[in-house]
Amino acid sequence: MLSQQELLTLFKETRADSEKICSYLETEDYVVQPIVDVSPPKWHLGHTTWFFEEFVLKEYSSEHKLFDENTAYVFNSYYESVGEKVVRTDRGNLSRPTVAWIYTFREFVTAKVIDLLVNAELTQEALQVIEIGCHHEKQHQELLYTDIKYILGNNPLMPVYNSEFEENPVQNVEQKWLEVEEGIYEIGHNSDDFCYDNEQGFHQTFLQNYNISNKLVTNKEFLEFMEAGGYEDVLLWHAEAWDWINTHNIKSPFYWHLIENKWHQYTLQGLQELNAEAPVTHISYYEAFAYAQWKGLRLPTEQEWEVAQERFDWGSRWEWTESAYAPYPNYTKPDGALGEYNGKFMVNQKVLRGASIATSKNHARPTYRNFFHPHLRWQFTGFRLAK
């Protein structure tokens, strides 16, 4: 658990980082919502601010007065127990509040939380909620990157977001199979450091002998699957996945463009020729599974990934696993609205492990359990193989 002074530093850095991410945007970029999964950047800035006002200032600052009585309605996301909210699909329809208004709202709440951390003796409960708020904002910083990429990448001009943002680091090691012996292993978070509730329930699990790749699957390797007709072979795909690729005419990873017989990829640095050796990204679980089937291999379970992770490099891509998102043994949801944070999503989703090049600093850890529906591709998702 962080001290109050350490938490003050974390809070200030986190709030500044969100605004640094948005500093490369034009005002018009802040308001776009192309699809339901992508929220306007200004909404992320407002939502993370509302979180601190709703769960920190309202609860632990007796003299606090709301910045505006409509902030909860506009910026609540999925906290049903907190009250009514704007429907998710309508976030892009909100020309008001303006971007300037939201930055004023941020300044107001940031100053109030700093004042609380500097001048009040806060309970452990209050400090824990502030720490959750910081990590909640770090999650939204990653969403800011991926939502901004979707917004700009679906603009016909495919503009540059930041010419210095490198999203395709190459793993310059020879591919090897790492052997893990059959046995009972310990899984889950087991320290006083921050974690989300879905990482808790530290427990033992039995694993049979398996091998896991030390490298992520690359663009070159995935291109071989494409050229071999992988997207046309029904026997490689789940039935639901086959319907999905045919309904949406999926023939390649997201953001790939075939231009004059050469594959290109839209990146946050703009449109670039595909780097064959970089790990493939913006892949759905469906595509990762089909590729593994084509290779006669499989995806690792999240337990296999966690046990082996010290032996390979991870962190540039969220990695699909074969594990369904479900509670660990003895898992209990926290009381109140914060209990809605993870537990109620434990159905029909797949676990991803690791982190990505968009993950904020001091936010990645080996026990982190990310989760998405199997068709989603707008995050920096990739995969490694197991057998």
Buried (B, 14 or more C-beta within 10 A) or exposed (E): EBEBEEBBEBBBBBBEBBEEBBEBBEEEBBBBBBEEBBBBBBBBBBBBBBBBBBBBBEBBBEEBEEBBEEBBBBBBBEBEEBEEBBEBEEBBEBEEBBBEBBBBBBBBBBEBBBEBBEEEEBEEEBBBBBBBBBBBBBBBBBBBBBBBBBBBBBEEEBBBBBEEBEBBBEBEEEBEEEEBEEEEBEBBBEEEEBBBBBBBBBBEBEBEEBBBBBBBBBBEBBBBBBEEEBBEBEEBBBEEBBEBBEEEEBEBBBBBBEEEEEBBBBBBBBBEEBBEEBBBBBBBBBBBBBBBBBBEBBBBBBBBBBBBBEEBBBEBBBBBBBBBBEBBEEBEBBEEBBBBBBBEBBEEBBBBBBBBBBBBEEBBBBBBBBBBEBBBBBBBBBBBBBE
